[in-house]
């Protein structure tokens, strides 16, 4: 059974991992999640430092299914 929970907009574990693997969707969804959480500086840094945020977001989605680190 797949894990349910946070991920990107509560879409489920498997779909969140798939979206996190694709770099473009990972960056766009990471920015949107940070804006939704009212972390505007994090959203700007996510745009400017996309490769770093891509790796960190991918690891946190796989391990904990939520964007808790850097978000």
Residue pairs with C-beta under 8 A, 6 or more apart in sequence:
2 12
2 13
2 14
3 12
3 13
3 65
4 12
4 13
5 13
5 65
5 66
6 65
6 66
6 67
7 13
7 15
7 16
7 61
7 65
7 66
8 15
8 16
8 19
8 20
8 29
8 33
8 61
8 67
9 29
9 33
11 19
13 65
16 61
16 65
17 61
17 62
19 25
19 26
19 29
20 26
20 57
20 58
20 61
20 62
21 58
23 50
23 54
26 54
26 57
26 58
27 46
27 47
27 50
27 53
27 54
30 46
30 53
30 54
30 57
30 67
30 71
31 43
31 46
31 47
33 67
33 71
34 40
34 42
34 43
34 46
34 67
34 71
35 43
37 71
39 71
42 70
42 71
45 53
45 70
46 53
46 70
53 70
56 69
56 70
57 67
57 70
57 71
60 66
60 67
60 68
60 69
61 67
